[in-house]
Amino acid sequence: MSAERSRLVVKIGSSSVTGADGTPDATLLGRLAAEVATLYADGFDVVVVSSGAVAAGWAAIGKGGARPDDLALLQAVSAIGQHSLMSVWAAAFDDVSMMVGQVLLAPHDFADRSQYLHARQTFEQLLGLGVVPIVNENDAVADDEIRFGDNDRLAALVAHLVKAERLVLLTDAPGLLTADPRLDAEASLIEEVSEIDRSLEAVAGGPGAVGSGGMASKLAAGRIAAWSGIEAVIASAEEPGILRGIAQGARTAGTWFKPRDTRLSARKLWIAFALAPKGHLIIDNGAKAALLRDGPSLLAHGVLEVSGAFEVNDAVEILDGHGALVAKGLVRRSAASARSIEQGESSGNVVVHRDDMVVLSATQLDAS
């Protein structure tokens, strides 16, 4: 890739990728492929994160009805659908004389430094060859306890990985709205988001939503992108020419998320946003002030209360006495050991080391 080329990560949701019958929408995918080809000619490299494997697999085996919720069956269906989905993507890009390469990622690829660098190298090679990477989570083998949860978060992490300028989340809505338009005729588009707070989360469907799809997961992806120093946009997949307009910075459509000035490292980003918390530590005012001021390790004597059933190296949220989030990190003590603090332990032992912690001011972030 030449130094002059820019990068976009474009995520397309299942509701856009597949039709009403669950099969891949070849017409839409063909139009998007043509837009990506135009962007490539304009000097943009594009990584595509595509949902739709489960829907396509469920349609392929002719089951019909609601998608299953059994994990083993979902994984088998995903394995079937991934092949079908990639076939349509490959045909769409073949029509515009471009080649695609499938990249299946797992959480370990982001949590482990060597795997992270290996994944980055793979993307660099594909983009350098003029190939469009088509990314999805490796659903067929992912453990339910160690998976991304949705492709919106995955896309945001990929944007950080490839050092993209923008993350584009294409969906069946024009962007983030002030209310559900099915319930409120006065719902309007939120054109720009500077900070994500609880009121905005309520509009999107509530904080901490886990699972595939929905506006809440897109809001979470926008937050990850913002903390990566990357501009994010939620926009409609149905609008022709949407990608070129966004790539050129035209704010004529969608909801735009303002990036932060500082960029978290990949590991800190993973701790802050990709790991589900297994418990909480309530800290005193002195510990809070120290964390916000200097970012030191959290010591046992600053912990007031412990909740949850976590083990060593699990993620926990660190809260102040009012329940506001101060930081998130990986604990060096199990919940059972940490609860001994409540029994009067005054040891200076480290509970969360500074290298395993991300300090998040309550005014900057209210939930991970």
DOPA-549478 format. One record per residue (C-alpha): x, y negated, z; residue number from 1; chain. Coordinates in nm, 3 decimals. Layout:
// DOPA-549478
px: X py: Y pz: Z i: NUM ch: A
...
***
This chain:
// DOPA-549478
px: 0.000 py: 0.000 pz: 0.000 i: 1 ch: A
px: 0.135 py: -0.341 pz: -0.092 i: 2 ch: A
px: 0.157 py: -0.608 pz: 0.175 i: 3 ch: A
px: -0.110 py: -0.815 pz: 0.000 i: 4 ch: A
px: -0.385 py: -0.553 pz: 0.022 i: 5 ch: A
px: -0.649 py: -0.584 pz: 0.294 i: 6 ch: A
px: -0.841 py: -0.304 pz: 0.463 i: 7 ch: A
px: -1.201 py: -0.234 pz: 0.550 i: 8 ch: A
px: -1.358 py: 0.056 pz: 0.736 i: 9 ch: A
px: -1.715 py: 0.115 pz: 0.619 i: 10 ch: A
px: -1.946 py: 0.341 pz: 0.818 i: 11 ch: A
px: -2.273 py: 0.460 pz: 0.665 i: 12 ch: A
px: -2.542 py: 0.603 pz: 0.892 i: 13 ch: A
px: -2.742 py: 0.922 pz: 0.836 i: 14 ch: A
px: -3.062 py: 0.729 pz: 0.767 i: 15 ch: A
px: -2.888 py: 0.565 pz: 0.471 i: 16 ch: A
px: -2.674 py: 0.853 pz: 0.349 i: 17 ch: A
px: -2.963 py: 1.099 pz: 0.329 i: 18 ch: A
px: -3.312 py: 1.078 pz: 0.190 i: 19 ch: A
px: -3.641 py: 1.167 pz: 0.356 i: 20 ch: A
px: -3.580 py: 1.537 pz: 0.288 i: 21 ch: A
px: -3.236 py: 1.529 pz: 0.449 i: 22 ch: A
px: -3.037 py: 1.577 pz: 0.130 i: 23 ch: A
px: -2.763 py: 1.326 pz: 0.041 i: 24 ch: A
px: -2.895 py: 1.023 pz: -0.150 i: 25 ch: A
px: -2.683 py: 1.046 pz: -0.465 i: 26 ch: A
px: -2.816 py: 0.714 pz: -0.597 i: 27 ch: A
px: -2.716 py: 0.516 pz: -0.288 i: 28 ch: A
px: -2.382 py: 0.691 pz: -0.255 i: 29 ch: A
px: -2.316 py: 0.621 pz: -0.622 i: 30 ch: A
px: -2.387 py: 0.249 pz: -0.574 i: 31 ch: A
px: -2.164 py: 0.231 pz: -0.267 i: 32 ch: A
px: -1.885 py: 0.415 pz: -0.451 i: 33 ch: A
px: -1.909 py: 0.158 pz: -0.731 i: 34 ch: A
px: -1.884 py: -0.123 pz: -0.475 i: 35 ch: A
px: -1.577 py: 0.039 pz: -0.316 i: 36 ch: A
px: -1.418 py: 0.069 pz: -0.662 i: 37 ch: A
px: -1.480 py: -0.301 pz: -0.720 i: 38 ch: A
px: -1.324 py: -0.383 pz: -0.384 i: 39 ch: A
px: -1.022 py: -0.169 pz: -0.468 i: 40 ch: A
px: -0.974 py: -0.368 pz: -0.789 i: 41 ch: A
px: -1.003 py: -0.687 pz: -0.580 i: 42 ch: A
px: -0.717 py: -0.578 pz: -0.352 i: 43 ch: A
px: -0.903 py: -0.403 pz: -0.071 i: 44 ch: A
px: -0.837 py: -0.052 pz: 0.056 i: 45 ch: A
px: -1.150 py: 0.108 pz: 0.200 i: 46 ch: A
px: -1.193 py: 0.392 pz: 0.450 i: 47 ch: A
px: -1.544 py: 0.541 pz: 0.456 i: 48 ch: A
px: -1.688 py: 0.699 pz: 0.772 i: 49 ch: A
px: -1.990 py: 0.900 pz: 0.666 i: 50 ch: A
px: -2.266 py: 1.046 pz: 0.879 i: 51 ch: A
px: -2.524 py: 1.285 pz: 0.739 i: 52 ch: A
px: -2.358 py: 1.628 pz: 0.768 i: 53 ch: A
px: -2.613 py: 1.770 pz: 1.012 i: 54 ch: A
px: -2.909 py: 1.634 pz: 0.814 i: 55 ch: A
px: -2.764 py: 1.767 pz: 0.489 i: 56 ch: A
px: -2.690 py: 2.108 pz: 0.643 i: 57 ch: A
px: -3.035 py: 2.139 pz: 0.796 i: 58 ch: A
px: -3.188 py: 2.055 pz: 0.458 i: 59 ch: A
px: -2.954 py: 2.296 pz: 0.277 i: 60 ch: A
px: -3.066 py: 2.598 pz: 0.477 i: 61 ch: A
px: -3.429 py: 2.500 pz: 0.424 i: 62 ch: A
px: -3.538 py: 2.485 pz: 0.785 i: 63 ch: A
px: -3.723 py: 2.153 pz: 0.771 i: 64 ch: A
px: -3.877 py: 1.983 pz: 1.073 i: 65 ch: A
px: -3.688 py: 1.813 pz: 1.353 i: 66 ch: A
px: -3.312 py: 1.861 pz: 1.376 i: 67 ch: A
px: -3.199 py: 2.118 pz: 1.635 i: 68 ch: A
px: -3.053 py: 2.020 pz: 1.971 i: 69 ch: A
px: -2.864 py: 2.343 pz: 2.045 i: 70 ch: A
px: -2.491 py: 2.261 pz: 2.024 i: 71 ch: A
px: -2.378 py: 2.589 pz: 1.863 i: 72 ch: A
px: -2.650 py: 2.565 pz: 1.598 i: 73 ch: A
px: -2.570 py: 2.198 pz: 1.534 i: 74 ch: A
px: -2.205 py: 2.287 pz: 1.479 i: 75 ch: A
px: -2.294 py: 2.560 pz: 1.231 i: 76 ch: A
px: -2.535 py: 2.331 pz: 1.048 i: 77 ch: A
px: -2.271 py: 2.058 pz: 1.036 i: 78 ch: A
px: -2.021 py: 2.296 pz: 0.877 i: 79 ch: A
px: -2.274 py: 2.371 pz: 0.602 i: 80 ch: A
px: -2.374 py: 2.009 pz: 0.553 i: 81 ch: A
px: -2.020 py: 1.871 pz: 0.546 i: 82 ch: A
px: -1.948 py: 2.062 pz: 0.224 i: 83 ch: A
px: -2.270 py: 1.943 pz: 0.063 i: 84 ch: A
px: -2.210 py: 1.583 pz: 0.169 i: 85 ch: A
px: -1.851 py: 1.577 pz: 0.043 i: 86 ch: A
px: -1.960 py: 1.720 pz: -0.292 i: 87 ch: A
px: -2.194 py: 1.426 pz: -0.347 i: 88 ch: A
px: -1.934 py: 1.173 pz: -0.232 i: 89 ch: A
px: -1.673 py: 1.330 pz: -0.461 i: 90 ch: A
px: -1.911 py: 1.316 pz: -0.758 i: 91 ch: A
px: -2.001 py: 0.954 pz: -0.682 i: 92 ch: A
px: -1.638 py: 0.843 pz: -0.675 i: 93 ch: A
px: -1.551 py: 1.058 pz: -0.975 i: 94 ch: A
px: -1.801 py: 0.848 pz: -1.172 i: 95 ch: A
px: -1.590 py: 0.539 pz: -1.094 i: 96 ch: A
px: -1.259 py: 0.718 pz: -1.155 i: 97 ch: A
px: -1.156 py: 0.735 pz: -0.790 i: 98 ch: A
px: -1.056 py: 1.033 pz: -0.579 i: 99 ch: A
px: -1.166 py: 1.109 pz: -0.223 i: 100 ch: A
px: -0.995 py: 1.294 pz: 0.059 i: 101 ch: A
px: -1.177 py: 1.444 pz: 0.356 i: 102 ch: A
px: -1.045 py: 1.359 pz: 0.704 i: 103 ch: A
px: -1.203 py: 1.530 pz: 1.005 i: 104 ch: A
px: -1.100 py: 1.379 pz: 1.338 i: 105 ch: A
px: -1.126 py: 1.493 pz: 1.699 i: 106 ch: A
px: -1.088 py: 1.290 pz: 2.020 i: 107 ch: A
px: -0.744 py: 1.444 pz: 2.076 i: 108 ch: A
px: -0.624 py: 1.262 pz: 1.763 i: 109 ch: A
px: -0.672 py: 0.933 pz: 1.948 i: 110 ch: A
px: -0.583 py: 1.034 pz: 2.303 i: 111 ch: A
px: -0.247 py: 1.191 pz: 2.220 i: 112 ch: A
px: 0.021 py: 0.950 pz: 2.096 i: 113 ch: A
px: 0.189 py: 1.193 pz: 1.855 i: 114 ch: A
px: -0.146 py: 1.299 pz: 1.709 i: 115 ch: A
px: -0.246 py: 0.934 pz: 1.675 i: 116 ch: A
px: 0.069 py: 0.852 pz: 1.479 i: 117 ch: A
px: 0.024 py: 1.164 pz: 1.265 i: 118 ch: A
px: -0.334 py: 1.062 pz: 1.183 i: 119 ch: A
px: -0.218 py: 0.711 pz: 1.093 i: 120 ch: A
px: 0.047 py: 0.854 pz: 0.862 i: 121 ch: A
px: -0.216 py: 1.066 pz: 0.688 i: 122 ch: A
px: -0.431 py: 0.760 pz: 0.622 i: 123 ch: A
px: -0.130 py: 0.563 pz: 0.500 i: 124 ch: A
px: -0.044 py: 0.835 pz: 0.251 i: 125 ch: A
px: -0.402 py: 0.866 pz: 0.123 i: 126 ch: A
px: -0.447 py: 0.492 pz: 0.083 i: 127 ch: A
px: -0.105 py: 0.461 pz: -0.076 i: 128 ch: A
px: -0.214 py: 0.714 pz: -0.338 i: 129 ch: A
px: -0.529 py: 0.515 pz: -0.412 i: 130 ch: A
px: -0.747 py: 0.783 pz: -0.252 i: 131 ch: A
px: -1.061 py: 0.691 pz: -0.054 i: 132 ch: A
px: -1.061 py: 0.872 pz: 0.284 i: 133 ch: A
px: -1.406 py: 1.006 pz: 0.380 i: 134 ch: A
px: -1.406 py: 1.047 pz: 0.758 i: 135 ch: A
px: -1.627 py: 1.238 pz: 0.997 i: 136 ch: A
px: -1.593 py: 1.390 pz: 1.339 i: 137 ch: A
px: -1.487 py: 1.754 pz: 1.335 i: 138 ch: A
px: -1.834 py: 1.853 pz: 1.459 i: 139 ch: A
px: -1.799 py: 2.220 pz: 1.371 i: 140 ch: A
px: -1.547 py: 2.282 pz: 1.651 i: 141 ch: A
px: -1.590 py: 1.983 pz: 1.886 i: 142 ch: A
px: -1.669 py: 2.061 pz: 2.248 i: 143 ch: A
px: -1.971 py: 1.865 pz: 2.369 i: 144 ch: A
px: -1.765 py: 1.741 pz: 2.663 i: 145 ch: A
px: -1.483 py: 1.605 pz: 2.444 i: 146 ch: A
px: -1.642 py: 1.445 pz: 2.141 i: 147 ch: A
px: -1.696 py: 1.091 pz: 2.020 i: 148 ch: A
px: -2.076 py: 1.108 pz: 2.051 i: 149 ch: A
px: -2.150 py: 0.911 pz: 1.734 i: 150 ch: A
px: -1.981 py: 0.796 pz: 1.416 i: 151 ch: A
px: -2.018 py: 0.427 pz: 1.506 i: 152 ch: A
px: -1.762 py: 0.461 pz: 1.786 i: 153 ch: A
px: -1.548 py: 0.684 pz: 1.565 i: 154 ch: A
px: -1.550 py: 0.420 pz: 1.292 i: 155 ch: A
px: -1.439 py: 0.151 pz: 1.538 i: 156 ch: A
px: -1.150 py: 0.368 pz: 1.656 i: 157 ch: A
px: -1.052 py: 0.441 pz: 1.295 i: 158 ch: A
px: -1.055 py: 0.066 pz: 1.223 i: 159 ch: A
px: -0.802 py: 0.022 pz: 1.504 i: 160 ch: A
px: -0.599 py: 0.318 pz: 1.376 i: 161 ch: A
px: -0.562 py: 0.186 pz: 1.020 i: 162 ch: A
px: -0.531 py: -0.179 pz: 1.128 i: 163 ch: A
px: -0.837 py: -0.287 pz: 0.934 i: 164 ch: A
px: -0.940 py: -0.651 pz: 0.905 i: 165 ch: A
px: -1.311 py: -0.569 pz: 0.927 i: 166 ch: A
px: -1.541 py: -0.290 pz: 1.037 i: 167 ch: A
px: -1.867 py: -0.268 pz: 0.843 i: 168 ch: A
px: -2.156 py: -0.069 pz: 0.994 i: 169 ch: A
px: -2.418 py: -0.007 pz: 0.725 i: 170 ch: A
px: -2.760 py: 0.099 pz: 0.843 i: 171 ch: A
px: -3.131 py: 0.080 pz: 0.755 i: 172 ch: A
px: -3.174 py: -0.255 pz: 0.935 i: 173 ch: A
px: -3.054 py: -0.602 pz: 0.826 i: 174 ch: A
px: -2.846 py: -0.629 pz: 1.144 i: 175 ch: A
px: -2.904 py: -0.668 pz: 1.517 i: 176 ch: A
px: -3.248 py: -0.817 pz: 1.578 i: 177 ch: A
px: -3.386 py: -1.003 pz: 1.879 i: 178 ch: A
px: -3.651 py: -0.731 pz: 1.923 i: 179 ch: A
px: -3.786 py: -0.416 pz: 1.762 i: 180 ch: A
px: -3.964 py: -0.546 pz: 1.448 i: 181 ch: A
px: -4.213 py: -0.260 pz: 1.474 i: 182 ch: A
px: -4.329 py: -0.404 pz: 1.806 i: 183 ch: A
px: -4.259 py: -0.775 pz: 1.765 i: 184 ch: A
px: -4.347 py: -0.957 pz: 1.443 i: 185 ch: A
px: -4.137 py: -1.253 pz: 1.560 i: 186 ch: A
px: -3.814 py: -1.050 pz: 1.574 i: 187 ch: A
px: -3.530 py: -1.233 pz: 1.402 i: 188 ch: A
px: -3.172 py: -1.158 pz: 1.302 i: 189 ch: A
px: -2.890 py: -1.233 pz: 1.545 i: 190 ch: A
px: -2.632 py: -1.375 pz: 1.307 i: 191 ch: A
px: -2.328 py: -1.389 pz: 1.538 i: 192 ch: A
px: -2.222 py: -1.226 pz: 1.865 i: 193 ch: A
px: -1.943 py: -1.388 pz: 2.066 i: 194 ch: A
px: -1.976 py: -1.185 pz: 2.385 i: 195 ch: A
px: -2.169 py: -0.865 pz: 2.457 i: 196 ch: A
px: -2.366 py: -0.891 pz: 2.780 i: 197 ch: A
px: -2.648 py: -0.699 pz: 2.946 i: 198 ch: A
px: -2.921 py: -0.901 pz: 2.776 i: 199 ch: A
px: -2.780 py: -0.813 pz: 2.435 i: 200 ch: A
px: -2.751 py: -0.448 pz: 2.537 i: 201 ch: A
px: -3.117 py: -0.453 pz: 2.639 i: 202 ch: A
px: -3.209 py: -0.579 pz: 2.292 i: 203 ch: A
px: -3.005 py: -0.297 pz: 2.134 i: 204 ch: A
px: -3.161 py: -0.028 pz: 2.351 i: 205 ch: A
px: -2.978 py: -0.041 pz: 2.682 i: 206 ch: A
px: -2.617 py: -0.015 pz: 2.803 i: 207 ch: A
px: -2.404 py: 0.294 pz: 2.779 i: 208 ch: A
px: -2.622 py: 0.477 pz: 2.528 i: 209 ch: A
px: -2.466 py: 0.809 pz: 2.431 i: 210 ch: A
px: -2.560 py: 1.012 pz: 2.127 i: 211 ch: A
px: -2.582 py: 0.982 pz: 1.755 i: 212 ch: A
px: -2.712 py: 0.671 pz: 1.586 i: 213 ch: A
px: -2.918 py: 0.381 pz: 1.707 i: 214 ch: A
px: -2.841 py: 0.013 pz: 1.747 i: 215 ch: A
px: -2.693 py: 0.067 pz: 2.094 i: 216 ch: A
px: -2.409 py: 0.274 pz: 1.950 i: 217 ch: A
px: -2.345 py: 0.004 pz: 1.688 i: 218 ch: A
px: -2.323 py: -0.255 pz: 1.962 i: 219 ch: A
px: -2.072 py: -0.030 pz: 2.140 i: 220 ch: A
px: -1.873 py: -0.006 pz: 1.816 i: 221 ch: A
px: -1.882 py: -0.384 pz: 1.781 i: 222 ch: A
px: -1.740 py: -0.412 pz: 2.132 i: 223 ch: A
px: -1.458 py: -0.167 pz: 2.054 i: 224 ch: A
px: -1.376 py: -0.360 pz: 1.738 i: 225 ch: A
px: -1.377 py: -0.692 pz: 1.924 i: 226 ch: A
px: -1.131 py: -0.561 pz: 2.182 i: 227 ch: A
px: -0.919 py: -0.434 pz: 1.892 i: 228 ch: A
px: -0.901 py: -0.783 pz: 1.742 i: 229 ch: A
px: -1.115 py: -0.669 pz: 1.449 i: 230 ch: A
px: -1.419 py: -0.846 pz: 1.308 i: 231 ch: A
px: -1.726 py: -0.620 pz: 1.289 i: 232 ch: A
px: -2.048 py: -0.655 pz: 1.090 i: 233 ch: A
px: -2.380 py: -0.470 pz: 1.111 i: 234 ch: A
px: -2.566 py: -0.496 pz: 0.779 i: 235 ch: A
px: -2.817 py: -0.323 pz: 0.555 i: 236 ch: A
px: -2.696 py: -0.042 pz: 0.329 i: 237 ch: A
px: -2.982 py: -0.122 pz: 0.091 i: 238 ch: A
px: -2.858 py: -0.467 pz: -0.006 i: 239 ch: A
px: -2.671 py: -0.457 pz: -0.340 i: 240 ch: A
px: -2.324 py: -0.609 pz: -0.332 i: 241 ch: A
px: -2.316 py: -0.616 pz: 0.047 i: 242 ch: A
px: -1.961 py: -0.483 pz: 0.075 i: 243 ch: A
px: -1.802 py: -0.736 pz: -0.157 i: 244 ch: A
px: -1.972 py: -1.024 pz: 0.021 i: 245 ch: A
px: -1.855 py: -0.904 pz: 0.362 i: 246 ch: A
px: -1.503 py: -0.833 pz: 0.236 i: 247 ch: A
px: -1.480 py: -1.191 pz: 0.112 i: 248 ch: A
px: -1.607 py: -1.324 pz: 0.447 i: 249 ch: A
px: -1.942 py: -1.448 pz: 0.317 i: 250 ch: A
px: -2.168 py: -1.469 pz: 0.622 i: 251 ch: A
px: -2.486 py: -1.451 pz: 0.420 i: 252 ch: A
px: -2.609 py: -1.124 pz: 0.570 i: 253 ch: A
px: -2.584 py: -0.908 pz: 0.879 i: 254 ch: A
px: -2.475 py: -0.958 pz: 1.239 i: 255 ch: A
px: -2.109 py: -1.059 pz: 1.281 i: 256 ch: A
px: -1.908 py: -0.981 pz: 1.595 i: 257 ch: A
px: -1.634 py: -1.224 pz: 1.688 i: 258 ch: A
px: -1.301 py: -1.049 pz: 1.762 i: 259 ch: A
px: -1.102 py: -1.118 pz: 2.076 i: 260 ch: A
px: -0.763 py: -1.286 pz: 2.058 i: 261 ch: A
px: -0.588 py: -0.997 pz: 2.235 i: 262 ch: A
px: -0.566 py: -0.644 pz: 2.097 i: 263 ch: A
px: -0.569 py: -0.342 pz: 2.328 i: 264 ch: A
px: -0.329 py: -0.057 pz: 2.260 i: 265 ch: A
px: -0.478 py: 0.262 pz: 2.118 i: 266 ch: A
px: -0.447 py: 0.441 pz: 2.452 i: 267 ch: A
px: -0.600 py: 0.157 pz: 2.653 i: 268 ch: A
px: -0.880 py: 0.131 pz: 2.397 i: 269 ch: A
px: -0.944 py: 0.502 pz: 2.437 i: 270 ch: A
px: -0.958 py: 0.479 pz: 2.815 i: 271 ch: A
px: -1.181 py: 0.171 pz: 2.811 i: 272 ch: A
px: -1.440 py: 0.278 pz: 2.558 i: 273 ch: A
px: -1.415 py: 0.638 pz: 2.440 i: 274 ch: A
px: -1.404 py: 0.833 pz: 2.766 i: 275 ch: A
px: -1.725 py: 0.883 pz: 2.961 i: 276 ch: A
px: -1.679 py: 0.786 pz: 3.328 i: 277 ch: A
px: -1.709 py: 1.076 pz: 3.572 i: 278 ch: A
px: -1.748 py: 0.854 pz: 3.878 i: 279 ch: A
px: -1.706 py: 0.514 pz: 4.041 i: 280 ch: A
px: -1.471 py: 0.349 pz: 4.287 i: 281 ch: A
px: -1.599 py: 0.051 pz: 4.485 i: 282 ch: A
px: -1.312 py: -0.180 pz: 4.579 i: 283 ch: A
px: -1.277 py: -0.468 pz: 4.823 i: 284 ch: A
px: -1.234 py: -0.833 pz: 4.728 i: 285 ch: A
px: -0.860 py: -0.828 pz: 4.785 i: 286 ch: A
px: -0.809 py: -0.539 pz: 4.545 i: 287 ch: A
px: -1.037 py: -0.704 pz: 4.289 i: 288 ch: A
px: -0.846 py: -1.032 pz: 4.304 i: 289 ch: A
px: -0.516 py: -0.848 pz: 4.263 i: 290 ch: A
px: -0.638 py: -0.647 pz: 3.964 i: 291 ch: A
px: -0.776 py: -0.952 pz: 3.786 i: 292 ch: A
px: -0.471 py: -1.164 pz: 3.863 i: 293 ch: A
px: -0.178 py: -0.927 pz: 3.821 i: 294 ch: A
px: -0.315 py: -0.597 pz: 3.693 i: 295 ch: A
px: -0.129 py: -0.376 pz: 3.945 i: 296 ch: A
px: -0.208 py: -0.015 pz: 4.030 i: 297 ch: A
px: -0.513 py: 0.045 pz: 4.250 i: 298 ch: A
px: -0.403 py: 0.171 pz: 4.592 i: 299 ch: A
px: -0.604 py: 0.377 pz: 4.835 i: 300 ch: A
px: -0.640 py: 0.101 pz: 5.094 i: 301 ch: A
px: -0.834 py: -0.114 pz: 4.845 i: 302 ch: A
px: -1.106 py: 0.149 pz: 4.790 i: 303 ch: A
px: -1.425 py: 0.116 pz: 4.995 i: 304 ch: A
px: -1.653 py: 0.383 pz: 4.846 i: 305 ch: A
px: -1.632 py: 0.677 pz: 4.607 i: 306 ch: A
px: -1.906 py: 0.835 pz: 4.396 i: 307 ch: A
px: -1.912 py: 1.110 pz: 4.135 i: 308 ch: A
px: -1.750 py: 1.451 pz: 4.089 i: 309 ch: A
px: -1.425 py: 1.371 pz: 3.913 i: 310 ch: A
px: -1.094 py: 1.552 pz: 3.896 i: 311 ch: A
px: -0.739 py: 1.423 pz: 3.845 i: 312 ch: A
px: -0.705 py: 1.242 pz: 3.507 i: 313 ch: A
px: -1.081 py: 1.193 pz: 3.467 i: 314 ch: A
px: -1.206 py: 0.845 pz: 3.378 i: 315 ch: A
px: -1.372 py: 0.635 pz: 3.647 i: 316 ch: A
px: -1.520 py: 0.287 pz: 3.657 i: 317 ch: A
px: -1.384 py: 0.049 pz: 3.921 i: 318 ch: A
px: -1.656 py: -0.178 pz: 4.058 i: 319 ch: A
px: -1.663 py: -0.467 pz: 4.302 i: 320 ch: A
px: -1.892 py: -0.483 pz: 4.604 i: 321 ch: A
px: -2.178 py: -0.618 pz: 4.389 i: 322 ch: A
px: -2.157 py: -0.336 pz: 4.137 i: 323 ch: A
px: -1.991 py: -0.543 pz: 3.863 i: 324 ch: A
px: -1.733 py: -0.365 pz: 3.649 i: 325 ch: A
px: -1.375 py: -0.475 pz: 3.718 i: 326 ch: A
px: -1.172 py: -0.206 pz: 3.542 i: 327 ch: A
px: -1.172 py: 0.147 pz: 3.408 i: 328 ch: A
px: -0.898 py: 0.404 pz: 3.438 i: 329 ch: A
px: -0.778 py: 0.761 pz: 3.485 i: 330 ch: A
px: -0.763 py: 0.871 pz: 3.847 i: 331 ch: A
px: -0.465 py: 1.039 pz: 4.012 i: 332 ch: A
px: -0.680 py: 1.186 pz: 4.285 i: 333 ch: A
px: -0.986 py: 1.410 pz: 4.273 i: 334 ch: A
px: -1.317 py: 1.289 pz: 4.410 i: 335 ch: A
px: -1.273 py: 1.510 pz: 4.715 i: 336 ch: A
px: -0.929 py: 1.361 pz: 4.784 i: 337 ch: A
px: -1.046 py: 1.008 pz: 4.713 i: 338 ch: A
px: -1.336 py: 1.046 pz: 4.957 i: 339 ch: A
px: -1.087 py: 1.093 pz: 5.236 i: 340 ch: A
px: -1.027 py: 0.719 pz: 5.191 i: 341 ch: A
px: -1.381 py: 0.661 pz: 5.318 i: 342 ch: A
px: -1.290 py: 0.853 pz: 5.630 i: 343 ch: A
px: -1.036 py: 0.589 pz: 5.725 i: 344 ch: A
px: -0.723 py: 0.681 pz: 5.530 i: 345 ch: A
px: -0.498 py: 0.377 pz: 5.502 i: 346 ch: A
px: -0.229 py: 0.529 pz: 5.284 i: 347 ch: A
px: -0.076 py: 0.322 pz: 5.005 i: 348 ch: A
px: -0.104 py: 0.614 pz: 4.764 i: 349 ch: A
px: -0.193 py: 0.523 pz: 4.408 i: 350 ch: A
px: -0.552 py: 0.609 pz: 4.309 i: 351 ch: A
px: -0.537 py: 0.464 pz: 3.955 i: 352 ch: A
px: -0.198 py: 0.371 pz: 3.811 i: 353 ch: A
px: -0.167 py: 0.049 pz: 3.612 i: 354 ch: A
px: -0.047 py: 0.245 pz: 3.307 i: 355 ch: A
px: -0.376 py: 0.438 pz: 3.309 i: 356 ch: A
px: -0.606 py: 0.140 pz: 3.370 i: 357 ch: A
px: -0.774 py: -0.131 pz: 3.165 i: 358 ch: A
px: -0.877 py: -0.443 pz: 3.356 i: 359 ch: A
px: -1.209 py: -0.573 pz: 3.224 i: 360 ch: A
px: -1.343 py: -0.896 pz: 3.367 i: 361 ch: A
px: -1.712 py: -0.885 pz: 3.446 i: 362 ch: A
px: -1.762 py: -1.191 pz: 3.227 i: 363 ch: A
px: -1.598 py: -1.011 pz: 2.937 i: 364 ch: A
px: -1.747 py: -0.668 pz: 2.971 i: 365 ch: A
px: -2.038 py: -0.539 pz: 3.177 i: 366 ch: A
px: -2.037 py: -0.172 pz: 3.078 i: 367 ch: A
px: -1.806 py: 0.062 pz: 2.897 i: 368 ch: A
***
